[in-house]
Amino acid sequence: MTSSGPGGGKARQDNPVMSALRSADDRRLAGLSAMRSRWRAIPRPVRILFGLAVAVFFYLLPNLAIPLIPTPDTNFSSVLFTVAVYVLVGVGLNVVIGLAGLLDLGYIGFFAVGAYSVAIFGSPASPLATKYPWLMLIPIAIALSMVSGVILGGPTLRLRGDYLAIVTLGFGEIVRLIAVNWSITKGQIGIPSVPAPPGHWGNGDPVFGIIDTRPFYWLALTVVLICMFGVKLLESSRVGRSWLAIREDEDAAELMGVPSFKFKLWAFAIGAGLGGLSGALFASRQGFINSNSFDVLTSMLFVAAVVLGGSGNLAGVTLGAVLISYLPERFRGFADKRFLVFGIALIVIMIFRPQGLIPSRRRAVELADRKHEAAEEATANV
């Protein structure tokens, strides 16, 4: 259909491709809205019971003989612990990327700070060893990670986009080089005898031992659930709404009175704290750490978990972290090629589903609008 313009000319025709794109996005968003509406229509006690049942299932998972799920070549409880750590990393990185819209490529730096905090202050092999118990080392690791987040964010959060991503990538590499060259961290020689959580069984064996890793998994799962609950509360608070406003349009948020720098710094600090907590749990389980555990490729996997699953959505981030950490262990022959496979998967996802596997509704609407604007601009230039 055509229409006459003011000068008697014909305006451009309606583009059938644009109409098809808009129709597909509208159907997808309508489907997401319908699913959320059906979930909210369920009585609240039933939803709580369902959530408790899911939590109980995951606590019992190491003891369940479910076909195809256990890892035949690796201890299943150890794999579940690794998955829980990746999920916790995803929850923290989702605060930075998914909520505040800050692309952090050096998140492995905060993970390393938390791990080395427990090792340096808790291991008897460290020259800075203290008498602090494990329960005190964890808050120290979180605090040092948050301080490192503030130190990084203070001078750099006025940058945006690719510039901020490059600076954060440099931070992660700086932390790795410090771990390699500092005499206290001992480089690739590493720090042994990293302390584990306290507790003994009735026969005197430690609860958090080397052979049975189920208690580590249960501990990590409990921490994940608590942190998810806290992040969910933050997301629905004034702080979370400010993060979302900054993510969608920082300049508009500033004009509406949102102090963007302060809230971005809060996002960096909270994300860094959760990264440090996950690193502390990782070091406690390993009992030994060195600089090889904190390379830039691992940092890219952390980012891939958030982008692949769906930034801004805890369920999506959880799914992405599970896929990235569990599948290489389930299919050991596939583990050596995981960076190539996940790189290809990310390219495919960014082309056909840029909002991720389980997107946030706000994020899905935002990306659909941007795609329509870009397509309309391209059509207008033809």
N, C-alpha and C positions, 0 to 999 in steps of 0.2 A: 504494500500500500504506500502511496506517495502523497505528499501534500505540498501546496504552493507556498513558497517563502514570500517575504515582504517585497522582494524585487521581482516577483513573478516567476522566479526559478523554482525548481523542484528540490525539496529537502531530500536528504539521503533516505534510502529505503530501510525499513526495519530489517535487521540482520537475523536470519533464521538460526545461525550458530549461537549468537548472543541469547536468543530466546531459549534455545535448548540448554545452554549452560545455566541460565538463571532458573529454568524449570527443574533441572537436576539438583541444583543446590537447594532450592526451595523444598523439594521432596525429601532431601537428606535432613535438612534442619527440622522439617515437620516430623520426620520419624524420630529424631532425637527428643524433640519436645513431647511427643506422644509417649515415649518410653518413660521419661521423667514424670509425666503427669500420672501415668499408671502406677509408678512406684510411690509417688506422694499420696495417691488415693488409698493405698494400703494402710490400715490402722497402725498407729505408731508402735503399740506393743508388739504387733506382729513383725514389724521391721526390726525392732530391737532383738526379738528372739531369733530372727533370721541372721542378723549380724553376729549374735553370740554363737549360733550353730556353725557359721563359717569359721569363726575364730577357733572354736573347739576342734573343728576338722583339721585346721592347719597345725594346731598343737599336737594332734594325734598322728599327723602325717608320717613322721619317722617310723612309727610302729605299725602302719597299715601296709598290707601286702596288696597294693593296687597294681594290676598288670600295666606294663609299658611305662609307668612313671619312674620307678627306681632306676638309678644309674648303675649299670652292670659292672663298669670298670673303675668306679670311684665310690668311696664311702658316701652313702646317700645322705646321712646326717651332715657330713661336711659340706656337701653340695647345697643342702638347704640353708646352712649357715651363710655360705657365700651369697646365695640368692637374697637372704634377709639383709645382708650388708649392702648389696647393690640397691635393694629397695629403699633402704634408709638413705643412701647417697642420692637416689632419685628424688626422694621427698625433699631433701635439702636443696638440691639443684633446681627443683621445680619452683621453690620460693624465688630464686634468682631469675631463672629464665621464664618460667610459666606465669608467674604472678607479676613480677616487676618488669619483665621484658628486657633483662640485661643478659647479653650473651657472654657467659663465662666459660672460656676454654681451658682455664688452668685450675679447675676445681680439685685436681689431684693434689695441689699444693696444700689445701686445707686438710685433706685426708692424711697427708704425710705429717703435717704439724701435730694432729691428734695422735697418730701412731707413735711418733718419736717422743711426744710428751710423756706417754705412759712408759716407754722403754727407757728414756734417759733418766727420769726421776724414780723409776721403780725397779729397774734391773740392778742387781748387785755388781754386774760387770761394767756398769757405767761409772765414769769418774764423778758424775753429779748425782749419784744415787742418794735417795733419802729414805727415811723410815716411814714414809706415808703409806697407809694401806691403799689397796686398789680402789676402794670406794671414794677415797679422797683424790686419787690420781685422775679419775674420770672428770670431775668438775674442773680440775686444773687444765686438762686437755681441751675441754670445751672453751674455757676462758681464753687460753692462749690462741686457739683457732679464731675465736671472735675478735681478739685484738689484732691478729694478722689480717682479718677481713677488713677491719676499720683502717689499718695502716695502708692496705692496698686501695681501699675504696676512697679514702680521704682525698688524695691528689688526682685520682683517675676517673671518678664517677661523673665528672663534668664532660667526659668524652662520651660519644654515642656510637652505636653500630659497630662497624668493623674495627674502628680505632680502639674501642673498649675491648673487643675480643682479642686483638693483638696484644694489648697490655696484659690481660689476664693470662694469656698463653705464655707470655714472658715470665709472669710471676710463678707459674707452675714449674717452668724450666729452672728458674733461679732457686726454688726450694730443692729441686732434685740435685742441682749442682752443689748446693750447700751440703746436702746429705752425702754426696760423693766425696767431697774434699775436706769437710770439717773433721777434726780429729775426734771429737766427742761422738759423732754419729758413726764413725769408722767405715764409711763408704760401703764397698761391697763385702767387707768382712762382717759388718753388721753388729747388732747388739743381741746377745742371747739372754735367756732366762727372763724374758719379759713376764711380769707378774700376771696371774690369772685371778678371776673373782674368788672370793673366799668361800669356804664351806667344805664339810666332809660328811661322807656317809657314815652309817653306824659302824661299819667295819674299819673305819679310819682312812679309807681311800678318798682322795679329793673329788668333790662333785664335778668340778670343771677340770677334768683330766685330759690326757692325750688320746686315749683309746676310745672312750665314749664321748662323742661330740654332741649328743642330743641336748645336754644342758646348755651348751653354748647357743644352739639354735633356739631353744626356748627363751633364753635371755634376750637374744637379738630380736626375736619375734615380738616379745613384750615391749622392748624399746621402740620398735617400729610402730606398733599400735598406739603407744602413748604419743609419739611424735606426730603421727598422722592426725590424731585427735586434736593436738595443740595447733597444728598448721591449719586444720579445718576451722577451728575457732578464730584464728588470725584472719583467715580469708574472708570470713563473714563480719569481721570487725571494721572499725574505721581505718585501721592500718591496711587491711586487705583491700578495701575499696580504693584507698589511695594508690596502692600498688597497681591495681587494674587501670585506674585513670592514667597513671604515668605510662603504663605499657601501651595503652591505646593512643594517647597523644600527650606527650610531656608538656608541650607548650600550652595546650589548652588547660591541662591540669594546673600549671603555674598560674594562669590567668584566673582560674577559679579559686585560688588561694591555697593550693596544695603545695607545701614545701618539698619539692621533688627531691632535692639533694638529701635532705634528712631521711626521707622514707627509703630512698635507694640505698643509703648507708645502712639503715636498719635491715633491709633485705640482704645485703651483703654479709652483715654480721650474723644474722640468724642462719642464713645458708652456710656460712663458714662454721658456725657452731655445730650444726648437724653433720657437716662433713668431718669435722674433728672427732665427733662422737663415733661415727662409723669407723674412722681410722683407729680409734682407741680400741674398739671391739675387735677389729681385725688383728691388731698387734697382740692383744691378749690371747686370742685363739691360736695364732701362729706360734707364739712363744719366742719368736726370733724374727727380726726384720733387718733388711738392708736396703740400699738405694735402688735395687733392681725392681722393687715392688711399686715404684712411683714414677713410671715413665709417662710420656705424653700420650702414647697410644691408649693407655688405660683411661686417661682423662677424656680422650675422644669417645671411648665406650660409654663413659658416664653421660656425656652429652647425647650420644646416640640413643640411650635408653629413654631420655626425656622426650626427644624429638620423635622417635619411632612410636612410643606409646601414646603421646598426645600431651603437649605441654599445657599446664594449667589445670589438669585433671588428675587427681591422685590415683584413680583407678587406671587411667591410661599410663601414667608413669610407672605404676606397679607392674602392669603387663609388660611394658618395655624392658624394665629391669629384669623381670623373670626370663623373658626371651633371650636377652643378651648374656645372662649368667648361667642359665640352666641348659639351654640347647647345646652349647659347646661341650658340656660335661656329659650330656645324654648321648651325644654322638661324637665320641672321642676323635674319630678320623676327620671330623669336620672342625675340630678345635684349632688346628694350625692355620686354617684358612678363614677364620671367623672375621678378621678385619676386612678381607676382600668381600666376603658374603654380606656383612653388615653395611659396608660401603655401597654395594650395589642395591641392597634393600633400602637404604636411606635415599638414594637417588630415585628409585621407583616410588617410594612413599612421597617424596617431595613433589614428584610430577603428578601422580594420580590422587594422592590424599595428603596434601601438605599439612592438614590439621592433626595428623596422627591417627593411630588405630582407634583410640577411644578419646575423641577430642572434647575439650571444654566447649560448652554451648557458646559462650562469649567468643572464644577463639575461632570456632567454626564460622560464626556470623561475620567476624572481623575479616577472616581470610576470604570468605565468599564475596564480601563487599569490595575488597581490594582486587580480586580477580575480575569482577565485573567492571570496575573502573579502568583497569589496565586493558581489558578487551575492548571497551568502548573507546578508549583513547586510541588504541591501535586501529580500530575500524574508522574512526574519524580522520586518521592520518592517511588512509588509503585513498 
